[in-house]
Amino acid sequence: MPILSGLDIVQVKVGSSTTRTTSNHTRKYSSCSYGFVAEKGRYRFNPSDLHDAGEVAFDKRFTNSKVPMVLKWTILNEDRACASNHSERVNEGVGYLCKCSKGYAGNPYTADQGGCTSKLNY
């Protein structure tokens, strides 16, 4: 999937695995550099999890935990993320997400093939 110019592309094949990495190279140029994948309701965000503050650091609290995965994100200060002609912004806390407009389906983040197209085409 194309990503906005200037951002890194990260591809992850999700399967049945317990492999993890704790190397965070994006912190050098972005304070928004954490990703967490989990089923809704299995984790409640706490700002102290982004730092080694709090009683027990995030990676120590969840070392042996296993949860079903879901990926969710928001976009900060970037007006061009909703690239499809038939997409719109949806405010989500401190940022926003993109979704296809009513009557359309597909990928709202790209204007190329695979963007939001009429549901009649499905």
N, CA, C and O of each residue as an XYZ file, in Angstrom:
488
protein
N       0.843     -1.173      0.000
C       0.000      0.000      0.000
C       0.889      1.236      0.000
O       1.812      1.312      0.810
N       0.651      2.191     -0.862
C       1.451      3.418     -0.856
C       1.233      4.201      0.439
O       0.117      4.262      0.954
N       2.298      4.793      0.957
C       2.226      5.597      2.169
C       2.686      7.001      1.815
O       3.494      7.180      0.903
N       2.178      7.998      2.529
C       2.514      9.389      2.251
C       4.015      9.603      2.151
O       4.796      8.965      2.857
N       4.403     10.494      1.280
C       5.806     10.817      1.081
C       6.448     11.238      2.398
O       5.861     11.997      3.169
N       7.637     10.747      2.646
C       8.359     11.116      3.851
C       8.156     10.161      5.014
O       8.861     10.256      6.019
N       7.217      9.255      4.898
C       6.992      8.290      5.964
C       7.658      6.972      5.616
O       7.862      6.666      4.441
N       7.994      6.201      6.620
C       8.574      4.885      6.389
C       7.475      3.878      6.092
O       6.348      4.011      6.567
N       7.813      2.881      5.308
C       6.890      1.792      5.017
C       7.262      0.624      5.910
O       8.427      0.233      5.987
N       6.281      0.079      6.573
C       6.505     -1.074      7.421
C       5.536     -2.160      6.992
O       4.324     -1.949      6.996
N       6.057     -3.315      6.625
C       5.213     -4.441      6.265
C       5.437     -5.540      7.281
O       6.573     -5.884      7.609
N       4.345     -6.081      7.772
C       4.425     -7.135      8.764
C       3.521     -8.272      8.332
O       2.337     -8.058      8.069
N       4.058     -9.462      8.256
C       3.244    -10.635      7.986
C       2.772    -11.149      9.336
O       3.578    -11.564     10.168
N       1.476    -11.120      9.546
C       0.922    -11.518     10.826
C       0.508    -12.976     10.755
O      -0.276    -13.374      9.894
N       1.033    -13.746     11.650
C       0.688    -15.159     11.730
C       0.720    -15.585     13.179
O       0.667    -14.747     14.079
N       0.803    -16.845     13.403
C       0.891    -17.364     14.755
C       2.353    -17.340     15.165
O       3.113    -18.254     14.843
N       2.740    -16.295     15.875
C       4.138    -16.126     16.225
C       4.260    -15.380     17.535
O       3.367    -14.616     17.902
N       5.342    -15.589     18.234
C       5.600    -14.849     19.462
C       6.842    -13.977     19.317
O       7.365    -13.467     20.308
N       7.316    -13.806     18.083
C       8.501    -12.997     17.842
C       8.181    -11.526     18.078
O       7.102    -11.060     17.712
N       9.099    -10.799     18.679
C       8.904     -9.371     18.881
C      10.242     -8.658     18.780
O      11.307     -9.271     18.861
N      10.158     -7.358     18.603
C      11.370     -6.556     18.579
C      11.193     -5.386     19.530
O      10.082     -4.884     19.695
N      12.259     -4.955     20.146
C      12.183     -3.800     21.032
C      13.037     -2.656     20.506
O      13.243     -1.665     21.207
N      13.529     -2.780     19.295
C      14.353     -1.749     18.686
C      13.444     -0.694     18.064
O      12.643     -1.023     17.189
N      13.544      0.541     18.484
C      12.667      1.599     18.003
C      13.498      2.704     17.366
O      13.935      3.631     18.048
N      13.717      2.604     16.055
C      14.556      3.576     15.359
C      13.812      4.858     15.004
O      14.448      5.887     14.775
N      12.478      4.824     14.953
C      11.724      6.023     14.580
C      11.782      7.091     15.655
O      11.522      8.259     15.365
N      12.108      6.736     16.868
C      12.175      7.704     17.953
C      13.191      8.814     17.662
O      13.094      9.903     18.226
N      14.156      8.544     16.791
C      15.178      9.530     16.451
C      14.576     10.743     15.750
O      15.111     11.847     15.859
N      13.454     10.550     15.021
C      12.879     11.669     14.275
C      11.391     11.884     14.519
O      10.811     12.790     13.919
N      10.756     11.099     15.364
C       9.327     11.269     15.607
C       8.973     10.831     17.017
O       9.351      9.745     17.455
N       8.237     11.692     17.727
C       7.800     11.304     19.068
C       6.632     10.328     19.004
O       6.330      9.655     19.989
N       5.980     10.249     17.858
C       4.864      9.323     17.674
C       5.410      8.074     16.990
O       5.289      7.926     15.774
N       6.006      7.183     17.766
C       6.751      6.099     17.141
C       6.460      4.718     17.722
O       7.280      3.809     17.592
N       5.331      4.555     18.346
C       4.973      3.249     18.885
C       3.785      2.676     18.140
O       2.894      3.409     17.713
N       3.777      1.387     17.989
C       2.625      0.688     17.445
C       2.268     -0.453     18.380
O       3.151     -1.099     18.944
N       0.991     -0.698     18.543
C       0.548     -1.777     19.407
C      -0.634     -2.447     18.742
O      -1.586     -1.779     18.340
N      -0.581     -3.742     18.625
C      -1.633     -4.484     17.953
C      -2.306     -5.391     18.975
O      -1.651     -6.241     19.578
N      -3.621     -5.214     19.174
C      -4.353     -6.055     20.123
C      -5.847     -5.963     19.862
O      -6.331     -4.989     19.286
N      -6.556     -6.972     20.286
C      -8.005     -6.976     20.172
C      -8.588     -5.858     21.036
O      -8.098     -5.596     22.135
N      -9.640     -5.200     20.532
C     -10.295     -4.121     21.266
C     -10.735     -4.623     22.643
O     -11.321     -5.699     22.767
N     -10.447     -3.837     23.661
C     -10.835     -4.187     25.010
C      -9.773     -4.947     25.795
O      -9.903     -5.102     27.009
N      -8.722     -5.424     25.125
C      -7.677     -6.187     25.806
C      -6.582     -5.290     26.383
O      -5.780     -5.730     27.207
N      -6.554     -4.034     25.945
C      -5.526     -3.111     26.413
C      -6.128     -1.719     26.499
O      -6.812     -1.280     25.574
N      -5.885     -1.030     27.587
C      -6.345      0.346     27.748
C      -5.112      1.243     27.743
O      -4.211      1.092     28.567
N      -5.091      2.185     26.793
C      -3.932      3.056     26.631
C      -3.692      3.896     27.878
O      -4.632      4.381     28.507
N      -2.415      4.060     28.225
C      -1.994      4.931     29.300
C      -0.733      5.643     28.816
O       0.225      4.980     28.418
N      -0.709      6.989     28.839
C       0.469      7.716     28.347
C       1.782      7.265     28.986
O       2.836      7.355     28.356
N       1.731      6.788     30.210
C       2.977      6.343     30.851
C       3.555      5.108     30.164
O       4.733      4.801     30.349
N       2.745      4.391     29.371
C       3.258      3.235     28.635
C       4.244      3.640     27.543
O       5.009      2.803     27.063
N       4.237      4.902     27.146
C       5.143      5.372     26.102
C       6.529      5.700     26.647
O       7.450      5.975     25.878
N       6.676      5.673     27.927
C       7.945      5.998     28.574
C       8.239      4.915     29.596
O       7.402      4.042     29.830
N       9.377      4.955     30.190
C       9.691      4.001     31.252
C       9.234      4.538     32.599
O       9.849      4.266     33.630
N       8.144      5.308     32.580
C       7.572      5.825     33.815
C       6.540      4.817     34.317
O       6.285      3.805     33.665
N       5.971      5.089     35.435
C       4.956      4.186     35.961
C       5.589      3.105     36.814
O       6.810      3.031     36.954
N       4.742      2.277     37.376
C       5.221      1.238     38.286
C       6.072      0.197     37.568
O       7.174     -0.126     38.010
N       5.557     -0.322     36.464
C       6.289     -1.324     35.692
C       6.213     -0.919     34.227
O       5.125     -0.641     33.721
N       7.340     -0.881     33.544
C       7.373     -0.467     32.135
C       6.473     -1.367     31.285
O       6.291     -2.547     31.584
N       5.923     -0.789     30.233
C       4.984     -1.478     29.343
C       5.507     -2.829     28.870
O       4.812     -3.838     28.992
N       6.720     -2.859     28.333
C       7.240     -4.118     27.784
C       7.447     -5.178     28.864
O       7.447     -6.372     28.562
N       7.623     -4.764     30.103
C       7.762     -5.732     31.201
C       6.393     -6.273     31.626
O       6.265     -7.451     31.960
N       5.372     -5.411     31.611
C       4.030     -5.843     32.023
C       3.423     -6.836     31.045
O       2.652     -7.706     31.451
N       3.758     -6.723     29.756
C       3.111     -7.543     28.746
C       4.049     -8.570     28.107
O       3.735     -9.093     27.038
N       5.171     -8.866     28.720
C       6.156     -9.770     28.140
C       5.579    -11.127     27.769
O       5.841    -11.614     26.669
N       4.819    -11.741     28.630
C       4.309    -13.089     28.380
C       2.835    -13.117     27.993
O       2.210    -14.177     28.036
N       2.276    -11.990     27.621
C       0.858    -11.931     27.261
C       0.653    -12.255     25.796
O       1.498    -11.951     24.954
N      -0.469    -12.869     25.505
C      -0.868    -13.143     24.127
C      -2.300    -12.658     23.962
O      -3.174    -12.987     24.765
N      -2.534    -11.871     22.915
C      -3.885    -11.374     22.651
C      -4.157    -11.422     21.154
O      -3.227    -11.325     20.353
N      -5.424    -11.572     20.767
C      -5.776    -11.455     19.345
C      -5.402    -10.058     18.862
O      -5.416     -9.116     19.653
N      -5.068     -9.902     17.578
C      -4.555     -8.624     17.081
C      -5.528     -7.870     16.195
O      -6.263     -8.456     15.400
N      -5.513     -6.547     16.353
C      -6.244     -5.609     15.517
C      -5.341     -4.392     15.378
O      -4.715     -3.986     16.357
N      -5.256     -3.803     14.197
C      -4.409     -2.628     14.000
C      -5.280     -1.390     13.847
O      -6.180     -1.358     13.008
N      -5.014     -0.376     14.655
C      -5.754      0.884     14.593
C      -4.744      2.013     14.754
O      -3.775      1.874     15.500
N      -4.957      3.113     14.072
C      -4.032      4.237     14.158
C      -4.795      5.528     13.919
O      -5.952      5.504     13.500
N      -4.146      6.654     14.185
C      -4.671      7.958     13.805
C      -3.548      8.741     13.154
O      -2.371      8.417     13.310
N      -3.932      9.776     12.423
C      -2.982     10.602     11.682
C      -3.015     11.996     12.288
O      -4.090     12.571     12.462
N      -1.857     12.540     12.608
C      -1.769     13.866     13.200
C      -1.258     14.880     12.186
O      -0.330     14.590     11.431
N      -1.853     16.060     12.163
C      -1.334     17.205     11.413
C      -0.970     16.900      9.970
O       0.068     17.361      9.494
N      -1.766     16.164      9.284
C      -1.486     15.822      7.890
C      -2.815     15.811      7.147
O      -3.623     14.903      7.341
N      -3.050     16.801      6.305
C      -4.344     16.934      5.647
C      -4.495     16.097      4.390
O      -5.596     16.018      3.845
N      -3.443     15.479      3.915
C      -3.529     14.793      2.627
C      -3.621     13.278      2.733
O      -3.468     12.588      1.726
N      -3.864     12.746      3.916
C      -3.883     11.289      4.081
C      -5.068     10.639      3.384
O      -4.937      9.537      2.852
N      -6.227     11.300      3.373
C      -7.411     10.737      2.715
C      -7.304     11.055      1.228
O      -7.833     12.064      0.761
N      -6.622     10.195      0.495
C      -6.241     10.486     -0.885
C      -7.301     10.129     -1.923
O      -7.319     10.718     -3.003
N      -8.178      9.182     -1.621
C      -9.187      8.774     -2.591
C     -10.195      9.900     -2.810
O     -10.520     10.634     -1.878
N     -10.688     10.035     -4.042
C     -11.677     11.069     -4.353
C     -12.957     10.914     -3.546
O     -13.660     11.896     -3.309
N     -13.266      9.704     -3.124
C     -14.515      9.443     -2.408
C     -14.230      9.022     -0.970
O     -14.778      8.037     -0.476
N     -13.354      9.792     -0.302
C     -13.014      9.493      1.090
C     -13.217     10.734      1.945
O     -13.313     11.850      1.434
N     -13.281     10.522      3.250
C     -13.474     11.629      4.184
C     -12.763     11.342      5.496
O     -12.451     10.198      5.825
N     -12.515     12.427      6.242
C     -11.853     12.319      7.545
C     -12.864     11.958      8.619
O     -14.021     12.376      8.567
N     -12.415     11.179      9.591
C     -13.214     10.855     10.772
C     -12.346     11.172     11.983
O     -11.317     10.531     12.195
N     -12.761     12.170     12.786
C     -11.977     12.538     13.965
C     -11.936     11.377     14.945
O     -12.947     10.724     15.204
N     -10.749     11.134     15.483
C     -10.525      9.995     16.376
C      -9.570     10.440     17.471
O      -8.360     10.242     17.362
N     -10.107     11.040     18.522
C      -9.254     11.511     19.616
C      -8.372     12.659     19.166
O      -8.876     13.683     18.705
N      -7.055     12.501     19.294
C      -6.122     13.573     18.952
C      -5.784     13.619     17.471
O      -5.096     14.540     17.031
N      -6.240     12.671     16.706
C      -5.945     12.630     15.273
C      -7.187     12.292     14.476
O      -8.308     12.554     14.914
N      -6.987     11.715     13.315
C      -8.121     11.309     12.495
C      -7.785     10.057     11.701
O      -6.622      9.685     11.552
N      -8.828      9.423     11.200
C      -8.728      8.273     10.307
C      -9.395      8.660      9.003
O     -10.049      9.700      8.929
N      -9.244      7.857      7.994
C      -9.942      8.073      6.729
C     -10.930      6.935      6.518
O     -10.676      5.798      6.915
N     -12.054      7.249      5.891
C     -13.001      6.199      5.523
C     -13.593      6.544      4.172
O     -13.606      7.703      3.759
N     -14.079      5.525      3.494
C     -14.733      5.756      2.211
C     -16.084      6.414      2.459
O     -16.761      6.096      3.436
N     -16.477      7.330      1.581
C     -17.766      8.002      1.692
C     -18.900      6.995      1.541
O     -18.698      5.897      1.024
N     -20.092      7.375      1.995
C     -21.265      6.502      1.909
C     -21.488      6.080      0.454
O     -21.457      6.906     -0.457
N     -21.711      4.791      0.257
C     -21.915      4.253     -1.082
C     -20.640      3.790     -1.761
O     -20.678      3.300     -2.889
N     -19.500      3.943     -1.073
C     -18.205      3.555     -1.626
C     -17.501      2.589     -0.678
O     -17.781      2.566      0.520
N     -16.596      1.803     -1.221
C     -15.810      0.861     -0.420
C     -14.409      0.782     -1.013
O     -14.213      1.079     -2.191
N     -13.445      0.387     -0.208
C     -12.073      0.248     -0.687
C     -11.080      0.867      0.267
O     -11.302      0.886      1.478
N      -9.976      1.379     -0.276
C      -8.886      1.937      0.508
C      -8.904      3.465      0.405
O      -8.552      4.004     -0.644
N      -9.304      4.176      1.466
C      -9.394      5.634      1.404
C      -8.042      6.345      1.402
O      -7.984      7.556      1.187
N      -6.952      5.605      1.639
C      -5.627      6.214      1.744
C      -4.882      6.281      0.419
O      -3.757      6.780      0.377
N      -5.471      5.798     -0.649
C      -4.793      5.836     -1.940
C      -5.737      6.323     -3.029
O      -6.925      6.000     -3.021
N      -5.206      7.099     -3.961
C      -5.998      7.598     -5.083
C      -5.890      6.655     -6.275
O      -6.671      6.752     -7.222
N      -4.929      5.751     -6.228
C      -4.722      4.805     -7.321
C      -5.790      3.723     -7.298
O      -6.759      3.808     -6.543
N      -5.605      2.718     -8.121
C      -6.503      1.566     -8.103
C      -6.571      1.032     -6.681
O      -5.559      0.963     -5.985
N      -7.754      0.661     -6.261
C      -7.916      0.186     -4.894
C      -8.375      1.277     -3.955
O      -8.588      1.017     -2.770
N      -8.536      2.502     -4.453
C      -9.086      3.570     -3.632
C     -10.565      3.296     -3.391
O     -11.031      2.183     -3.632
N     -11.297      4.276     -2.928
C     -12.731      4.112     -2.696
C     -13.459      4.097     -4.035
O     -13.398      5.061     -4.797
N     -14.140      3.005     -4.308
C     -14.916      2.881     -5.545
C     -16.359      2.556     -5.195
O     -16.659      2.124     -4.082
N     -17.240      2.766     -6.148
C     -18.666      2.542     -5.925
C     -18.922      1.108     -5.491
O     -18.327      0.174     -6.029
N     -19.810      0.937     -4.516
C     -20.163     -0.412     -4.055
C     -20.829     -1.210     -5.164
O     -20.880     -2.439     -5.102
N     -21.338     -0.522     -6.173
C     -21.960     -1.209     -7.300
C     -20.934     -2.032     -8.067
O     -21.294     -2.966     -8.783
N     -19.653     -1.688     -7.917
C     -18.585     -2.419     -8.597
C     -18.193     -3.702     -7.866
O     -17.398     -4.486     -8.383
N     -18.740     -3.924     -6.678
C     -18.360     -5.097     -5.876
C     -19.359     -6.206     -6.053
O     -19.209     -7.273     -5.458
